[in-house]
Amino acid sequence: MRKQYLHLSAYICDECKGPVVSGLLAVREDEISRETDIRPIGAICLSCGHRQPTMTEPGITHQFPPHQLGVGKAHRSSDPASWSGAVPAQ
């Protein structure tokens, strides 16, 4: 069964020293196969908005375990505000 995984990492922004979150998507054909179809989805500083695809200064990169996508209830809305369960302003 083909499964898609999200990989996230975090490191320090070169411009403001804030947190940069970087992600990529990968696919596994089954539980024991290697990941294929690896696609970067981007990186952005949560403080200043600088797009920094790689860590350039020496430091620590925090790698988070891969998260399987497609498990549970799918988001059918195209409005990102509804993804977090936030109630839209009236």
PDB file of N, CA, C and O in Angstrom, chain B, residues numbered from 101:
ATOM      1  N   MET B 101       0.839  -1.169   0.000  1.00  0.00           N
ATOM      2  CA  MET B 101       0.000   0.000   0.000  1.00  0.00           C
ATOM      3  C   MET B 101       0.895   1.246   0.000  1.00  0.00           C
ATOM      4  O   MET B 101       1.781   1.373   0.844  1.00  0.00           O
ATOM      5  N   ARG B 102       0.670   2.137  -0.918  1.00  0.00           N
ATOM      6  CA  ARG B 102       1.459   3.357  -1.070  1.00  0.00           C
ATOM      7  C   ARG B 102       1.068   4.376   0.002  1.00  0.00           C
ATOM      8  O   ARG B 102      -0.111   4.690   0.166  1.00  0.00           O
ATOM      9  N   LYS B 103       2.071   4.893   0.735  1.00  0.00           N
ATOM     10  CA  LYS B 103       1.812   5.857   1.802  1.00  0.00           C
ATOM     11  C   LYS B 103       2.715   7.070   1.623  1.00  0.00           C
ATOM     12  O   LYS B 103       3.858   6.949   1.183  1.00  0.00           O
ATOM     13  N   GLN B 104       2.188   8.233   1.967  1.00  0.00           N
ATOM     14  CA  GLN B 104       2.931   9.478   1.851  1.00  0.00           C
ATOM     15  C   GLN B 104       3.312   9.958   3.253  1.00  0.00           C
ATOM     16  O   GLN B 104       2.509   9.891   4.184  1.00  0.00           O
ATOM     17  N   TYR B 105       4.554  10.446   3.388  1.00  0.00           N
ATOM     18  CA  TYR B 105       5.061  10.896   4.679  1.00  0.00           C
ATOM     19  C   TYR B 105       5.548  12.333   4.590  1.00  0.00           C
ATOM     20  O   TYR B 105       6.101  12.758   3.575  1.00  0.00           O
ATOM     21  N   LEU B 106       5.330  13.079   5.681  1.00  0.00           N
ATOM     22  CA  LEU B 106       5.802  14.448   5.817  1.00  0.00           C
ATOM     23  C   LEU B 106       6.982  14.448   6.775  1.00  0.00           C
ATOM     24  O   LEU B 106       6.881  13.933   7.888  1.00  0.00           O
ATOM     25  N   HIS B 107       8.107  15.027   6.345  1.00  0.00           N
ATOM     26  CA  HIS B 107       9.300  15.172   7.174  1.00  0.00           C
ATOM     27  C   HIS B 107       9.477  16.651   7.494  1.00  0.00           C
ATOM     28  O   HIS B 107       9.455  17.485   6.589  1.00  0.00           O
ATOM     29  N   LEU B 108       9.650  16.987   8.768  1.00  0.00           N
ATOM     30  CA  LEU B 108       9.853  18.370   9.195  1.00  0.00           C
ATOM     31  C   LEU B 108      11.175  18.499   9.933  1.00  0.00           C
ATOM     32  O   LEU B 108      11.609  17.581  10.628  1.00  0.00           O
ATOM     33  N   SER B 109      11.810  19.663   9.768  1.00  0.00           N
ATOM     34  CA  SER B 109      12.999  19.991  10.543  1.00  0.00           C
ATOM     35  C   SER B 109      12.948  21.472  10.884  1.00  0.00           C
ATOM     36  O   SER B 109      12.229  22.243  10.248  1.00  0.00           O
ATOM     37  N   ALA B 110      13.717  21.863  11.893  1.00  0.00           N
ATOM     38  CA  ALA B 110      13.756  23.258  12.324  1.00  0.00           C
ATOM     39  C   ALA B 110      15.198  23.655  12.597  1.00  0.00           C
ATOM     40  O   ALA B 110      15.983  22.860  13.114  1.00  0.00           O
ATOM     41  N   TYR B 111      15.538  24.883  12.249  1.00  0.00           N
ATOM     42  CA  TYR B 111      16.867  25.417  12.494  1.00  0.00           C
ATOM     43  C   TYR B 111      16.785  26.932  12.616  1.00  0.00           C
ATOM     44  O   TYR B 111      15.697  27.498  12.504  1.00  0.00           O
ATOM     45  N   ILE B 112      17.910  27.598  12.841  1.00  0.00           N
ATOM     46  CA  ILE B 112      17.965  29.029  13.117  1.00  0.00           C
ATOM     47  C   ILE B 112      18.044  29.838  11.821  1.00  0.00           C
ATOM     48  O   ILE B 112      18.788  29.486  10.905  1.00  0.00           O
ATOM     49  N   CYS B 113      17.271  30.923  11.752  1.00  0.00           N
ATOM     50  CA  CYS B 113      17.261  31.829  10.601  1.00  0.00           C
ATOM     51  C   CYS B 113      18.558  32.649  10.570  1.00  0.00           C
ATOM     52  O   CYS B 113      19.022  33.121  11.607  1.00  0.00           O
ATOM     53  N   ASP B 114      19.132  32.812   9.387  1.00  0.00           N
ATOM     54  CA  ASP B 114      20.343  33.617   9.219  1.00  0.00           C
ATOM     55  C   ASP B 114      20.083  35.102   9.437  1.00  0.00           C
ATOM     56  O   ASP B 114      20.979  35.826   9.871  1.00  0.00           O
ATOM     57  N   GLU B 115      18.874  35.564   9.144  1.00  0.00           N
ATOM     58  CA  GLU B 115      18.590  36.998   9.205  1.00  0.00           C
ATOM     59  C   GLU B 115      18.171  37.477  10.590  1.00  0.00           C
ATOM     60  O   GLU B 115      18.672  38.500  11.057  1.00  0.00           O
ATOM     61  N   CYS B 116      17.261  36.763  11.262  1.00  0.00           N
ATOM     62  CA  CYS B 116      16.735  37.273  12.539  1.00  0.00           C
ATOM     63  C   CYS B 116      16.977  36.331  13.720  1.00  0.00           C
ATOM     64  O   CYS B 116      16.621  36.656  14.852  1.00  0.00           O
ATOM     65  N   LYS B 117      17.574  35.174  13.465  1.00  0.00           N
ATOM     66  CA  LYS B 117      17.834  34.151  14.489  1.00  0.00           C
ATOM     67  C   LYS B 117      16.559  33.505  15.019  1.00  0.00           C
ATOM     68  O   LYS B 117      16.579  32.872  16.075  1.00  0.00           O
ATOM     69  N   GLY B 118      15.452  33.657  14.298  1.00  0.00           N
ATOM     70  CA  GLY B 118      14.200  33.011  14.654  1.00  0.00           C
ATOM     71  C   GLY B 118      14.166  31.574  14.147  1.00  0.00           C
ATOM     72  O   GLY B 118      15.124  31.117  13.523  1.00  0.00           O
ATOM     73  N   PRO B 119      13.074  30.856  14.407  1.00  0.00           N
ATOM     74  CA  PRO B 119      12.974  29.455  13.974  1.00  0.00           C
ATOM     75  C   PRO B 119      12.548  29.326  12.508  1.00  0.00           C
ATOM     76  O   PRO B 119      11.560  29.925  12.082  1.00  0.00           O
ATOM     77  N   VAL B 120      13.303  28.540  11.750  1.00  0.00           N
ATOM     78  CA  VAL B 120      12.946  28.201  10.372  1.00  0.00           C
ATOM     79  C   VAL B 120      12.383  26.792  10.380  1.00  0.00           C
ATOM     80  O   VAL B 120      12.992  25.884  10.945  1.00  0.00           O
ATOM     81  N   VAL B 121      11.229  26.601   9.760  1.00  0.00           N
ATOM     82  CA  VAL B 121      10.626  25.276   9.625  1.00  0.00           C
ATOM     83  C   VAL B 121      10.740  24.867   8.169  1.00  0.00           C
ATOM     84  O   VAL B 121      10.349  25.612   7.270  1.00  0.00           O
ATOM     85  N   SER B 122      11.279  23.678   7.944  1.00  0.00           N
ATOM     86  CA  SER B 122      11.500  23.165   6.596  1.00  0.00           C
ATOM     87  C   SER B 122      10.812  21.812   6.472  1.00  0.00           C
ATOM     88  O   SER B 122      10.777  21.040   7.430  1.00  0.00           O
ATOM     89  N   GLY B 123      10.265  21.524   5.294  1.00  0.00           N
ATOM     90  CA  GLY B 123       9.572  20.254   5.131  1.00  0.00           C
ATOM     91  C   GLY B 123       9.796  19.618   3.774  1.00  0.00           C
ATOM     92  O   GLY B 123      10.174  20.281   2.809  1.00  0.00           O
ATOM     93  N   LEU B 124       9.553  18.310   3.723  1.00  0.00           N
ATOM     94  CA  LEU B 124       9.567  17.585   2.455  1.00  0.00           C
ATOM     95  C   LEU B 124       8.580  16.433   2.530  1.00  0.00           C
ATOM     96  O   LEU B 124       8.266  15.929   3.609  1.00  0.00           O
ATOM     97  N   LEU B 125       8.098  16.026   1.359  1.00  0.00           N
ATOM     98  CA  LEU B 125       7.177  14.890   1.252  1.00  0.00           C
ATOM     99  C   LEU B 125       7.906  13.729   0.604  1.00  0.00           C
ATOM    100  O   LEU B 125       8.732  13.928  -0.287  1.00  0.00           O
ATOM    101  N   ALA B 126       7.604  12.517   1.047  1.00  0.00           N
ATOM    102  CA  ALA B 126       8.193  11.313   0.475  1.00  0.00           C
ATOM    103  C   ALA B 126       7.132  10.221   0.433  1.00  0.00           C
ATOM    104  O   ALA B 126       6.153  10.259   1.178  1.00  0.00           O
ATOM    105  N   VAL B 127       7.341   9.252  -0.447  1.00  0.00           N
ATOM    106  CA  VAL B 127       6.381   8.156  -0.641  1.00  0.00           C
ATOM    107  C   VAL B 127       7.083   6.829  -0.383  1.00  0.00           C
ATOM    108  O   VAL B 127       8.225   6.627  -0.795  1.00  0.00           O
ATOM    109  N   ARG B 128       6.385   5.929   0.305  1.00  0.00           N
ATOM    110  CA  ARG B 128       6.833   4.539   0.476  1.00  0.00           C
ATOM    111  C   ARG B 128       5.802   3.628  -0.159  1.00  0.00           C
ATOM    112  O   ARG B 128       4.600   3.795   0.047  1.00  0.00           O
ATOM    113  N   GLU B 129       6.273   2.677  -0.922  1.00  0.00           N
ATOM    114  CA  GLU B 129       5.371   1.722  -1.578  1.00  0.00           C
ATOM    115  C   GLU B 129       4.823   0.702  -0.585  1.00  0.00           C
ATOM    116  O   GLU B 129       3.688   0.247  -0.730  1.00  0.00           O
ATOM    117  N   ASP B 130       5.622   0.335   0.430  1.00  0.00           N
ATOM    118  CA  ASP B 130       5.168  -0.556   1.490  1.00  0.00           C
ATOM    119  C   ASP B 130       6.000  -0.273   2.743  1.00  0.00           C
ATOM    120  O   ASP B 130       6.853   0.614   2.730  1.00  0.00           O
ATOM    121  N   GLU B 131       5.763  -1.011   3.809  1.00  0.00           N
ATOM    122  CA  GLU B 131       6.399  -0.728   5.097  1.00  0.00           C
ATOM    123  C   GLU B 131       7.912  -0.896   5.095  1.00  0.00           C
ATOM    124  O   GLU B 131       8.598  -0.235   5.875  1.00  0.00           O
ATOM    125  N   ILE B 132       8.457  -1.767   4.235  1.00  0.00           N
ATOM    126  CA  ILE B 132       9.888  -2.044   4.276  1.00  0.00           C
ATOM    127  C   ILE B 132      10.667  -1.396   3.132  1.00  0.00           C
ATOM    128  O   ILE B 132      11.888  -1.536   3.074  1.00  0.00           O
ATOM    129  N   SER B 133      10.011  -0.712   2.250  1.00  0.00           N
ATOM    130  CA  SER B 133      10.711  -0.102   1.121  1.00  0.00           C
ATOM    131  C   SER B 133      11.316   1.245   1.506  1.00  0.00           C
ATOM    132  O   SER B 133      10.928   1.857   2.502  1.00  0.00           O
ATOM    133  N   ARG B 134      12.267   1.687   0.701  1.00  0.00           N
ATOM    134  CA  ARG B 134      12.862   3.007   0.888  1.00  0.00           C
ATOM    135  C   ARG B 134      11.901   4.070   0.382  1.00  0.00           C
ATOM    136  O   ARG B 134      11.021   3.800  -0.434  1.00  0.00           O
ATOM    137  N   GLU B 135      12.086   5.273   0.879  1.00  0.00           N
ATOM    138  CA  GLU B 135      11.249   6.377   0.422  1.00  0.00           C
ATOM    139  C   GLU B 135      11.691   6.826  -0.972  1.00  0.00           C
ATOM    140  O   GLU B 135      12.881   6.942  -1.267  1.00  0.00           O
ATOM    141  N   THR B 136      10.698   7.070  -1.809  1.00  0.00           N
ATOM    142  CA  THR B 136      10.942   7.539  -3.166  1.00  0.00           C
ATOM    143  C   THR B 136      10.107   8.799  -3.392  1.00  0.00           C
ATOM    144  O   THR B 136       9.360   9.224  -2.511  1.00  0.00           O
ATOM    145  N   ASP B 137      10.238   9.374  -4.544  1.00  0.00           N
ATOM    146  CA  ASP B 137       9.466  10.574  -4.914  1.00  0.00           C
ATOM    147  C   ASP B 137       9.577  11.641  -3.827  1.00  0.00           C
ATOM    148  O   ASP B 137       8.569  12.178  -3.367  1.00  0.00           O
ATOM    149  N   ILE B 138      10.820  11.944  -3.418  1.00  0.00           N
ATOM    150  CA  ILE B 138      11.071  12.918  -2.352  1.00  0.00           C
ATOM    151  C   ILE B 138      10.997  14.324  -2.943  1.00  0.00           C
ATOM    152  O   ILE B 138      11.725  14.658  -3.878  1.00  0.00           O
ATOM    153  N   ARG B 139      10.094  15.150  -2.378  1.00  0.00           N
ATOM    154  CA  ARG B 139       9.877  16.512  -2.888  1.00  0.00           C
ATOM    155  C   ARG B 139       9.942  17.523  -1.751  1.00  0.00           C
ATOM    156  O   ARG B 139       9.196  17.412  -0.778  1.00  0.00           O
ATOM    157  N   PRO B 140      10.840  18.520  -1.868  1.00  0.00           N
ATOM    158  CA  PRO B 140      10.852  19.582  -0.855  1.00  0.00           C
ATOM    159  C   PRO B 140       9.590  20.433  -0.983  1.00  0.00           C
ATOM    160  O   PRO B 140       9.132  20.719  -2.089  1.00  0.00           O
ATOM    161  N   ILE B 141       9.031  20.835   0.164  1.00  0.00           N
ATOM    162  CA  ILE B 141       7.836  21.687   0.122  1.00  0.00           C
ATOM    163  C   ILE B 141       8.132  23.102   0.589  1.00  0.00           C
ATOM    164  O   ILE B 141       7.243  23.953   0.611  1.00  0.00           O
ATOM    165  N   GLY B 142       9.390  23.354   0.964  1.00  0.00           N
ATOM    166  CA  GLY B 142       9.785  24.713   1.293  1.00  0.00           C
ATOM    167  C   GLY B 142      10.252  24.880   2.725  1.00  0.00           C
ATOM    168  O   GLY B 142      10.161  23.975   3.554  1.00  0.00           O
ATOM    169  N   ALA B 143      10.758  26.087   2.979  1.00  0.00           N
ATOM    170  CA  ALA B 143      11.238  26.448   4.307  1.00  0.00           C
ATOM    171  C   ALA B 143      10.953  27.923   4.517  1.00  0.00           C
ATOM    172  O   ALA B 143      11.087  28.724   3.592  1.00  0.00           O
ATOM    173  N   ILE B 144      10.559  28.283   5.737  1.00  0.00           N
ATOM    174  CA  ILE B 144      10.265  29.683   6.032  1.00  0.00           C
ATOM    175  C   ILE B 144      10.529  29.959   7.508  1.00  0.00           C
ATOM    176  O   ILE B 144      10.287  29.114   8.370  1.00  0.00           O
ATOM    177  N   CYS B 145      11.032  31.167   7.775  1.00  0.00           N
ATOM    178  CA  CYS B 145      11.240  31.602   9.148  1.00  0.00           C
ATOM    179  C   CYS B 145       9.892  32.027   9.717  1.00  0.00           C
ATOM    180  O   CYS B 145       9.171  32.808   9.095  1.00  0.00           O
ATOM    181  N   LEU B 146       9.557  31.522  10.878  1.00  0.00           N
ATOM    182  CA  LEU B 146       8.282  31.856  11.504  1.00  0.00           C
ATOM    183  C   LEU B 146       8.267  33.263  12.081  1.00  0.00           C
ATOM    184  O   LEU B 146       7.196  33.806  12.353  1.00  0.00           O
ATOM    185  N   SER B 147       9.442  33.864  12.272  1.00  0.00           N
ATOM    186  CA  SER B 147       9.522  35.211  12.831  1.00  0.00           C
ATOM    187  C   SER B 147       9.498  36.309  11.770  1.00  0.00           C
ATOM    188  O   SER B 147       8.717  37.256  11.863  1.00  0.00           O
ATOM    189  N   CYS B 148      10.369  36.173  10.752  1.00  0.00           N
ATOM    190  CA  CYS B 148      10.514  37.266   9.776  1.00  0.00           C
ATOM    191  C   CYS B 148      10.021  36.921   8.376  1.00  0.00           C
ATOM    192  O   CYS B 148       9.903  37.816   7.539  1.00  0.00           O
ATOM    193  N   GLY B 149       9.729  35.650   8.095  1.00  0.00           N
ATOM    194  CA  GLY B 149       9.227  35.257   6.784  1.00  0.00           C
ATOM    195  C   GLY B 149      10.306  34.978   5.749  1.00  0.00           C
ATOM    196  O   GLY B 149       9.989  34.690   4.595  1.00  0.00           O
ATOM    197  N   HIS B 150      11.581  35.057   6.140  1.00  0.00           N
ATOM    198  CA  HIS B 150      12.686  34.780   5.213  1.00  0.00           C
ATOM    199  C   HIS B 150      12.630  33.323   4.762  1.00  0.00           C
ATOM    200  O   HIS B 150      12.469  32.422   5.586  1.00  0.00           O
ATOM    201  N   ARG B 151      12.761  33.091   3.464  1.00  0.00           N
ATOM    202  CA  ARG B 151      12.752  31.722   2.927  1.00  0.00           C
ATOM    203  C   ARG B 151      14.198  31.238   2.835  1.00  0.00           C
ATOM    204  O   ARG B 151      14.956  31.665   1.964  1.00  0.00           O
ATOM    205  N   GLN B 152      14.559  30.351   3.736  1.00  0.00           N
ATOM    206  CA  GLN B 152      15.923  29.846   3.842  1.00  0.00           C
ATOM    207  C   GLN B 152      15.897  28.335   3.688  1.00  0.00           C
ATOM    208  O   GLN B 152      15.586  27.635   4.651  1.00  0.00           O
ATOM    209  N   PRO B 153      16.213  27.804   2.501  1.00  0.00           N
ATOM    210  CA  PRO B 153      16.046  26.369   2.253  1.00  0.00           C
ATOM    211  C   PRO B 153      17.011  25.464   3.018  1.00  0.00           C
ATOM    212  O   PRO B 153      16.696  24.298   3.254  1.00  0.00           O
ATOM    213  N   THR B 154      18.185  25.980   3.412  1.00  0.00           N
ATOM    214  CA  THR B 154      19.140  25.153   4.145  1.00  0.00           C
ATOM    215  C   THR B 154      19.745  25.943   5.295  1.00  0.00           C
ATOM    216  O   THR B 154      19.744  27.174   5.292  1.00  0.00           O
ATOM    217  N   MET B 155      20.254  25.223   6.268  1.00  0.00           N
ATOM    218  CA  MET B 155      20.933  25.863   7.381  1.00  0.00           C
ATOM    219  C   MET B 155      22.337  26.213   6.928  1.00  0.00           C
ATOM    220  O   MET B 155      23.063  25.337   6.460  1.00  0.00           O
ATOM    221  N   THR B 156      22.742  27.479   7.056  1.00  0.00           N
ATOM    222  CA  THR B 156      24.054  27.900   6.571  1.00  0.00           C
ATOM    223  C   THR B 156      25.068  28.095   7.687  1.00  0.00           C
ATOM    224  O   THR B 156      26.265  27.909   7.467  1.00  0.00           O
ATOM    225  N   GLU B 157      24.615  28.468   8.883  1.00  0.00           N
ATOM    226  CA  GLU B 157      25.520  28.636  10.017  1.00  0.00           C
ATOM    227  C   GLU B 157      25.620  27.331  10.783  1.00  0.00           C
ATOM    228  O   GLU B 157      24.660  26.562  10.827  1.00  0.00           O
ATOM    229  N   PRO B 158      26.787  27.071  11.395  1.00  0.00           N
ATOM    230  CA  PRO B 158      26.889  25.869  12.229  1.00  0.00           C
ATOM    231  C   PRO B 158      25.888  25.948  13.388  1.00  0.00           C
ATOM    232  O   PRO B 158      25.703  27.003  13.994  1.00  0.00           O
ATOM    233  N   GLY B 159      25.274  24.856  13.669  1.00  0.00           N
ATOM    234  CA  GLY B 159      24.284  24.826  14.741  1.00  0.00           C
ATOM    235  C   GLY B 159      23.575  23.494  14.774  1.00  0.00           C
ATOM    236  O   GLY B 159      24.033  22.513  14.187  1.00  0.00           O
ATOM    237  N   ILE B 160      22.470  23.469  15.455  1.00  0.00           N
ATOM    238  CA  ILE B 160      21.711  22.237  15.620  1.00  0.00           C
ATOM    239  C   ILE B 160      20.462  22.285  14.746  1.00  0.00           C
ATOM    240  O   ILE B 160      19.716  23.265  14.763  1.00  0.00           O
ATOM    241  N   THR B 161      20.246  21.229  13.990  1.00  0.00           N
ATOM    242  CA  THR B 161      19.013  21.063  13.242  1.00  0.00           C
ATOM    243  C   THR B 161      18.171  20.030  13.972  1.00  0.00           C
ATOM    244  O   THR B 161      18.638  18.924  14.244  1.00  0.00           O
ATOM    245  N   HIS B 162      16.958  20.379  14.285  1.00  0.00           N
ATOM    246  CA  HIS B 162      16.055  19.456  14.962  1.00  0.00           C
ATOM    247  C   HIS B 162      15.257  18.712  13.905  1.00  0.00           C
ATOM    248  O   HIS B 162      14.503  19.325  13.149  1.00  0.00           O
ATOM    249  N   GLN B 163      15.417  17.402  13.849  1.00  0.00           N
ATOM    250  CA  GLN B 163      14.682  16.550  12.920  1.00  0.00           C
ATOM    251  C   GLN B 163      13.525  15.907  13.677  1.00  0.00           C
ATOM    252  O   GLN B 163      13.718  15.365  14.766  1.00  0.00           O
ATOM    253  N   PHE B 164      12.340  15.964  13.111  1.00  0.00           N
ATOM    254  CA  PHE B 164      11.170  15.356  13.720  1.00  0.00           C
ATOM    255  C   PHE B 164      10.850  14.054  12.996  1.00  0.00           C
ATOM    256  O   PHE B 164      11.105  13.946  11.797  1.00  0.00           O
ATOM    257  N   PRO B 165      10.296  13.062  13.694  1.00  0.00           N
ATOM    258  CA  PRO B 165       9.966  11.796  13.039  1.00  0.00           C
ATOM    259  C   PRO B 165       8.962  12.021  11.901  1.00  0.00           C
ATOM    260  O   PRO B 165       8.110  12.905  11.996  1.00  0.00           O
ATOM    261  N   PRO B 166       9.057  11.231  10.830  1.00  0.00           N
ATOM    262  CA  PRO B 166       8.102  11.367   9.724  1.00  0.00           C
ATOM    263  C   PRO B 166       6.677  11.121  10.199  1.00  0.00           C
ATOM    264  O   PRO B 166       6.430  10.291  11.074  1.00  0.00           O
ATOM    265  N   HIS B 167       5.758  11.849   9.610  1.00  0.00           N
ATOM    266  CA  HIS B 167       4.338  11.725   9.941  1.00  0.00           C
ATOM    267  C   HIS B 167       3.605  11.226   8.705  1.00  0.00           C
ATOM    268  O   HIS B 167       3.702  11.829   7.636  1.00  0.00           O
ATOM    269  N   GLN B 168       2.873  10.125   8.846  1.00  0.00           N
ATOM    270  CA  GLN B 168       2.132   9.572   7.721  1.00  0.00           C
ATOM    271  C   GLN B 168       0.929  10.454   7.413  1.00  0.00           C
ATOM    272  O   GLN B 168       0.143  10.771   8.307  1.00  0.00           O
ATOM    273  N   LEU B 169       0.783  10.847   6.162  1.00  0.00           N
ATOM    274  CA  LEU B 169      -0.346  11.659   5.737  1.00  0.00           C
ATOM    275  C   LEU B 169      -1.474  10.767   5.254  1.00  0.00           C
ATOM    276  O   LEU B 169      -1.252   9.630   4.840  1.00  0.00           O
ATOM    277  N   GLY B 170      -2.682  11.296   5.313  1.00  0.00           N
ATOM    278  CA  GLY B 170      -3.836  10.568   4.803  1.00  0.00           C
ATOM    279  C   GLY B 170      -4.508   9.704   5.848  1.00  0.00           C
ATOM    280  O   GLY B 170      -5.447   8.977   5.524  1.00  0.00           O
ATOM    281  N   VAL B 171      -4.060   9.757   7.084  1.00  0.00           N
ATOM    282  CA  VAL B 171      -4.681   8.994   8.150  1.00  0.00           C
ATOM    283  C   VAL B 171      -5.661   9.888   8.876  1.00  0.00           C
ATOM    284  O   VAL B 171      -5.337  11.032   9.195  1.00  0.00           O
ATOM    285  N   GLY B 172      -6.832   9.395   9.136  1.00  0.00           N
ATOM    286  CA  GLY B 172      -7.827  10.191   9.840  1.00  0.00           C
ATOM    287  C   GLY B 172      -8.696  10.961   8.872  1.00  0.00           C
ATOM    288  O   GLY B 172      -8.744  10.657   7.680  1.00  0.00           O
ATOM    289  N   LYS B 173      -9.383  11.963   9.396  1.00  0.00           N
ATOM    290  CA  LYS B 173     -10.329  12.753   8.610  1.00  0.00           C
ATOM    291  C   LYS B 173      -9.589  13.694   7.661  1.00  0.00           C
ATOM    292  O   LYS B 173      -8.706  14.441   8.083  1.00  0.00           O
ATOM    293  N   ALA B 174      -9.945  13.657   6.404  1.00  0.00           N
ATOM    294  CA  ALA B 174      -9.325  14.527   5.400  1.00  0.00           C
ATOM    295  C   ALA B 174      -9.925  15.919   5.458  1.00  0.00           C
ATOM    296  O   ALA B 174     -11.109  16.084   5.752  1.00  0.00           O
ATOM    297  N   HIS B 175      -9.106  16.914   5.178  1.00  0.00           N
ATOM    298  CA  HIS B 175      -9.571  18.296   5.115  1.00  0.00           C
ATOM    299  C   HIS B 175     -10.149  18.537   3.721  1.00  0.00           C
ATOM    300  O   HIS B 175      -9.436  18.439   2.723  1.00  0.00           O
ATOM    301  N   ARG B 176     -11.412  18.845   3.660  1.00  0.00           N
ATOM    302  CA  ARG B 176     -12.061  19.053   2.368  1.00  0.00           C
ATOM    303  C   ARG B 176     -12.138  20.526   2.006  1.00  0.00           C
ATOM    304  O   ARG B 176     -12.414  20.871   0.857  1.00  0.00           O
ATOM    305  N   SER B 177     -11.900  21.389   2.970  1.00  0.00           N
ATOM    306  CA  SER B 177     -12.008  22.819   2.732  1.00  0.00           C
ATOM    307  C   SER B 177     -10.721  23.356   2.120  1.00  0.00           C
ATOM    308  O   SER B 177      -9.631  22.892   2.455  1.00  0.00           O
ATOM    309  N   SER B 178     -10.843  24.323   1.231  1.00  0.00           N
ATOM    310  CA  SER B 178      -9.666  24.973   0.673  1.00  0.00           C
ATOM    311  C   SER B 178      -9.267  26.176   1.505  1.00  0.00           C
ATOM    312  O   SER B 178      -8.284  26.844   1.186  1.00  0.00           O
ATOM    313  N   ASP B 179     -10.012  26.467   2.568  1.00  0.00           N
ATOM    314  CA  ASP B 179      -9.723  27.600   3.437  1.00  0.00           C
ATOM    315  C   ASP B 179      -8.799  27.139   4.561  1.00  0.00           C
ATOM    316  O   ASP B 179      -9.224  26.352   5.407  1.00  0.00           O
ATOM    317  N   PRO B 180      -7.518  27.615   4.598  1.00  0.00           N
ATOM    318  CA  PRO B 180      -6.585  27.160   5.625  1.00  0.00           C
ATOM    319  C   PRO B 180      -7.040  27.461   7.044  1.00  0.00           C
ATOM    320  O   PRO B 180      -6.621  26.764   7.969  1.00  0.00           O
ATOM    321  N   ALA B 181      -7.889  28.480   7.259  1.00  0.00           N
ATOM    322  CA  ALA B 181      -8.360  28.791   8.602  1.00  0.00           C
ATOM    323  C   ALA B 181      -9.171  27.631   9.182  1.00  0.00           C
ATOM    324  O   ALA B 181      -9.200  27.445  10.398  1.00  0.00           O
ATOM    325  N   SER B 182      -9.819  26.862   8.333  1.00  0.00           N
ATOM    326  CA  SER B 182     -10.636  25.753   8.817  1.00  0.00           C
ATOM    327  C   SER B 182      -9.779  24.530   9.152  1.00  0.00           C
ATOM    328  O   SER B 182     -10.263  23.623   9.829  1.00  0.00           O
ATOM    329  N   TRP B 183      -8.525  24.476   8.701  1.00  0.00           N
ATOM    330  CA  TRP B 183      -7.677  23.313   8.944  1.00  0.00           C
ATOM    331  C   TRP B 183      -7.313  23.171  10.397  1.00  0.00           C
ATOM    332  O   TRP B 183      -7.170  22.050  10.885  1.00  0.00           O
ATOM    333  N   SER B 184      -7.158  24.269  11.105  1.00  0.00           N
ATOM    334  CA  SER B 184      -6.725  24.197  12.496  1.00  0.00           C
ATOM    335  C   SER B 184      -7.907  24.113  13.460  1.00  0.00           C
ATOM    336  O   SER B 184      -7.719  24.038  14.674  1.00  0.00           O
ATOM    337  N   GLY B 185      -9.102  24.124  12.926  1.00  0.00           N
ATOM    338  CA  GLY B 185     -10.271  24.105  13.780  1.00  0.00           C
ATOM    339  C   GLY B 185     -10.673  25.496  14.227  1.00  0.00           C
ATOM    340  O   GLY B 185     -11.560  25.652  15.067  1.00  0.00           O
ATOM    341  N   ALA B 186     -10.021  26.514  13.665  1.00  0.00           N
ATOM    342  CA  ALA B 186     -10.332  27.895  14.038  1.00  0.00           C
ATOM    343  C   ALA B 186     -11.716  28.280  13.520  1.00  0.00           C
ATOM    344  O   ALA B 186     -12.148  27.836  12.456  1.00  0.00           O
ATOM    345  N   VAL B 187     -12.382  29.098  14.283  1.00  0.00           N
ATOM    346  CA  VAL B 187     -13.705  29.578  13.892  1.00  0.00           C
ATOM    347  C   VAL B 187     -13.517  30.885  13.109  1.00  0.00           C
ATOM    348  O   VAL B 187     -12.885  31.813  13.613  1.00  0.00           O
ATOM    349  N   PRO B 188     -14.056  30.971  11.882  1.00  0.00           N
ATOM    350  CA  PRO B 188     -13.879  32.174  11.097  1.00  0.00           C
ATOM    351  C   PRO B 188     -14.575  33.379  11.742  1.00  0.00           C
ATOM    352  O   PRO B 188     -15.619  33.242  12.379  1.00  0.00           O
ATOM    353  N   ALA B 189     -13.977  34.557  11.563  1.00  0.00           N
ATOM    354  CA  ALA B 189     -14.566  35.783  12.097  1.00  0.00           C
ATOM    355  C   ALA B 189     -15.869  36.102  11.397  1.00  0.00           C
ATOM    356  O   ALA B 189     -16.010  35.866  10.197  1.00  0.00           O
ATOM    357  N   GLN B 190     -16.838  36.646  12.154  1.00  0.00           N
ATOM    358  CA  GLN B 190     -18.142  36.966  11.557  1.00  0.00           C
ATOM    359  C   GLN B 190     -18.314  38.444  11.419  1.00  0.00           C
ATOM    360  O   GLN B 190     -19.350  38.903  10.937  1.00  0.00           O
TER     361      GLN B 190
END
